[in-house]
Structures are given as C-alpha cells and as structure tokens.
Amino acid sequence: MTREQFQALAQAYGGDIARWPEAVRDEAALFAAAEPAAAQAVLAREAELDAALDLLPRVTASAGLYERIVAEAPGPRRGARWRLWLTPAGLGAALAGVAAAGLVLGVQLGERTAIISDPAAQAVADLDVSTVAEVS
C-alpha cells in the first residue's frame, strides 16, 4: 500500500483502522508498521475530524423524506427487452456475412485453378516440350 492510498482510505473511513473495510485492514496495518510516523500523522489528523463529527447531534431523516427519496429514485429500465434479441441476431448476421465472403472467395479461386474443359487445349497444355530439339 502506498502512502497516498493509506491517506485516501483514512480520509474516507476515519482515523481508526478497525472501522475500515475488512479487505484493507491488514494491508493498512502493515503500512502503519512499516511507516509508523507517516501513518500516525495521517491517523491523528483524521481522528480529530472523527471526534468533531461525533460531537454533532445525530439527526434521522423523517419517514416522509425517506419515502420521497425512494419514490424519486430511478426504477428498473423499461423497454430494454427488445434489445435482447439484437445480440443473437447480430451474431447470426456476422456469421452469414463470413460464410458469404468465404463462398465468393472460394468461387473466385476455383475459377483460376480449374482444369481446362477443352480437350485439345488440355493436350497442348500437358505436352512436354522439353525433349523437343530446337530447329534453327
């Protein structure tokens, strides 16, 4: 844990490491043991703020305020269901596009390497002229 992380946690959770989230307590204690002067300065400053905040009277929200907050809170999204079919449809369209591209490519490559259908032209193409003597 860095000094900045320790300070940010102390500012968020106060000067008592025992009040910090359980997931960071051990790492914070290790930092405090490794750098006791820095940790003590940060914790003392935040403990003063904690003490000042503890002196303030605690005010609970009225039931009406609670109900108003809950009523104005955004609810679950409506109308998002129609988008659920787009994911499989998009995947299907992509696969169809890849298949079409493969078909076109296969046909074009197949035309270049096809055997000549004219028997006379094939015979000339198969003719081995390397053994024929050159006429001068």
Number of C-alpha atoms within 10 A of each C-alpha: 12 10 15 9 11 21 20 13 18 23 17 11 16 23 25 13 18 12 11 16 11 10 8 13 15 13 14 22 17 12 17 19 12 11 12 13 11 14 20 14 13 19 21 15 14 20 17 13 14 16 12 10 11 10 8 8 7 8 6 7 8 9 9 9 10 11 11 11 11 11 10 8 9 8 8 7 7 7 7 8 9 8 8 9 9 11 10 10 11 11 11 12 12 12 12 12 12 11 12 12 12 12 12 11 11 11 11 11 11 11 9 8 8 8 9 11 8 8 9 10 11 12 11 10 11 9 9 9 10 7 6 7 7 7 4 3
